[in-house]
Amino acid sequence: MLRKRFGESLSIDIVSGVDFLEDVSGYDLIIHCGACMLTRREVLRRIECAVVQGTPIVNYGVLIAALHGILERAISPFIDEIKG
């Protein structure tokens, strides 16, 4: 889906489990799974790692919704919470 949208030359690295890299600064984007097999602490550590290094990170479900043009509709029930 990503190569169809952004081109066949798109470079994708796939890691799983405990193989999350400590240095993610060389990446343009991290697409993360739903993390069902990780603890909350580990997910937050990975997000913090990405933020500190300036690498955007997104959940793959959110990315899929955005690519299909339904993200706004999918989050519409939560808009008031998001706006604070």
N, C-alpha and C positions, 0 to 999 in steps of 0.2 A: 504494500500500500504506500509506504514511504517513497520507494524508488519510482513508483508510478507517478506520484505527485511531484517529486523533487528531482527526478532523473536517475538513470541507471548507474551513474558514477558515484552515487551517494555511498560513503564509507560507513559501515555499521559494525561495531564491535559488540559481541554478546557475552555477558558474564552472568554467572548464577551463584546462588548461595553466598558463601563467605568471600567470594572472589571480587567484591566491590573494591575498586581501586582507591587508594588514599590520595593519589594525585589525579584529579579529574580536570585540571586546568586546561588541558589540551583538547577538550571536547567542546563542541558547540552546543550540545544538548544531551541531557541524560533522560532517557525514557525509562521510568521505573515501573515494576509490576505492582500489583495490589498489596504485596508484602504479607500474604496470609501466613507464611511460614517464619516470619520475623517478629521480633518483639517491637513494641512501640519505641523503646529506647534506641534500638538499632536503626529503625526507619528515621527517627529524628536525627540520629548521628549522621546518617547519610545525607539527609537534607542539609544539615548544618555544614557538612564537608563541602557540598556543592556550592552553597551560598557564600561561604568564606572564600572560595576559589573563583567566584564569579561565573560559575557554570549553571545555566538554567536547568531545572529539574522539573519533570512533569510525570504524573501518573499516566500509564498507557491508555486507560479508559477515558480519561479527560482528553488526551490527544486524539484518540479515535473519534470522539464526539466532535471535536473541533474540525478535524479533517472531513467529517461528513456533514458539517454545517449545522449540527444540532446542539452545540454546546450551550448556547444562550437559552434555548428551550429546556434543556436538561437541568440547568441550574436555576431556572426561573422561580421554583418554589423557595429558593434560598436567598434571593436577591436582597431582601430586607436585612437578613443576618449579615450578608457580605458587606453591605453599605454601612453597617454599624449603627 
